Amino acid sequence: QYELQNSRNDTVKLQLVDAHTVEAVYWRDDQVTQRDRWVVSADGRQMTVTTAGVLETGQKVSETLGFKKL
């Protein structure tokens, strides 16, 4: 785990799942607040980021972003 500064979260733990995938788990006050999964395509031209978490207000957040290298 790594401590975060200037963030709404206190710590993050990064895990290399495979050669193309990283998972991140964020904590605040000893509770999981967010989970991210970053997947880069085999050719390195696309990345998909999937996020699920809870804001400080208690509102649940879920999103998927796609990036393409031009």
C-alpha positions as a Markdown table, in Angstrom:
| # | Residue | x | y | z |
|---|---|---|---|---|
| 1 | Gln | 0.0 | 0.0 | 0.0 |
| 2 | Tyr | 1.1 | 3.6 | -0.7 |
| 3 | Glu | 0.0 | 6.7 | 1.2 |
| 4 | Leu | -1.6 | 9.4 | -1.0 |
| 5 | Gln | -1.3 | 13.1 | -0.6 |
| 6 | Asn | -3.7 | 15.8 | -1.8 |
| 7 | Ser | -6.3 | 13.1 | -2.5 |
| 8 | Arg | -9.7 | 12.3 | -1.2 |
| 9 | Asn | -8.3 | 8.8 | -0.4 |
| 10 | Asp | -5.7 | 7.9 | 2.2 |
| 11 | Thr | -4.0 | 4.9 | 0.5 |
| 12 | Val | -3.8 | 2.9 | -2.7 |
| 13 | Lys | -2.7 | -0.6 | -3.4 |
| 14 | Leu | -1.7 | -1.5 | -7.0 |
| 15 | Gln | -1.6 | -5.1 | -8.3 |
| 16 | Leu | -0.2 | -6.2 | -11.6 |
| 17 | Val | -2.8 | -8.8 | -12.8 |
| 18 | Asp | -1.0 | -9.7 | -16.1 |
| 19 | Ala | 1.2 | -8.0 | -18.7 |
| 20 | His | -1.7 | -5.8 | -19.8 |
| 21 | Thr | -3.8 | -5.3 | -16.6 |
| 22 | Val | -3.4 | -3.3 | -13.4 |
| 23 | Glu | -5.9 | -3.1 | -10.5 |
| 24 | Ala | -6.0 | -0.4 | -8.0 |
| 25 | Val | -7.9 | -0.4 | -4.7 |
| 26 | Tyr | -8.2 | 2.9 | -2.8 |
| 27 | Trp | -9.0 | 3.3 | 0.9 |
| 28 | Arg | -10.2 | 6.2 | 3.1 |
| 29 | Asp | -10.6 | 5.7 | 6.9 |
| 30 | Asp | -9.8 | 2.0 | 6.6 |
| 31 | Gln | -12.7 | 1.4 | 4.1 |
| 32 | Val | -12.5 | 0.6 | 0.4 |
| 33 | Thr | -13.8 | 3.6 | -1.5 |
| 34 | Gln | -12.8 | 2.8 | -5.1 |
| 35 | Arg | -11.6 | 0.0 | -7.4 |
| 36 | Asp | -10.0 | 0.7 | -10.7 |
| 37 | Arg | -9.0 | -1.7 | -13.5 |
| 38 | Trp | -6.7 | -0.5 | -16.3 |
| 39 | Val | -6.4 | -2.8 | -19.3 |
| 40 | Val | -4.0 | -2.0 | -22.2 |
| 41 | Ser | -4.6 | -3.8 | -25.5 |
| 42 | Ala | -1.9 | -6.2 | -26.7 |
| 43 | Asp | -0.8 | -3.8 | -29.5 |
| 44 | Gly | -0.6 | -0.9 | -26.9 |
| 45 | Arg | -3.0 | 1.3 | -28.9 |
| 46 | Gln | -6.0 | 1.2 | -26.6 |
| 47 | Met | -6.7 | 1.4 | -22.9 |
| 48 | Thr | -9.9 | 0.8 | -21.0 |
| 49 | Val | -10.3 | 2.1 | -17.4 |
| 50 | Thr | -13.2 | 0.8 | -15.3 |
| 51 | Thr | -14.0 | 2.5 | -12.0 |
| 52 | Ala | -16.4 | 1.6 | -9.3 |
| 53 | Gly | -16.6 | 3.4 | -5.9 |
| 54 | Val | -18.4 | 5.6 | -3.4 |
| 55 | Leu | -18.0 | 9.4 | -3.1 |
| 56 | Glu | -17.7 | 11.2 | 0.3 |
| 57 | Thr | -21.5 | 11.9 | 0.0 |
| 58 | Gly | -22.3 | 8.2 | -0.2 |
| 59 | Gln | -23.2 | 8.3 | -3.8 |
| 60 | Lys | -22.1 | 5.3 | -5.8 |
| 61 | Val | -20.0 | 5.9 | -9.0 |
| 62 | Ser | -19.4 | 3.5 | -11.8 |
| 63 | Glu | -17.8 | 4.4 | -15.2 |
| 64 | Thr | -15.9 | 2.9 | -18.0 |
| 65 | Leu | -13.5 | 5.1 | -20.1 |
| 66 | Gly | -11.9 | 4.1 | -23.4 |
| 67 | Phe | -8.7 | 5.7 | -24.8 |
| 68 | Lys | -7.2 | 5.2 | -28.2 |
| 69 | Lys | -3.7 | 6.2 | -29.3 |
| 70 | Leu | -3.8 | 8.1 | -32.6 |
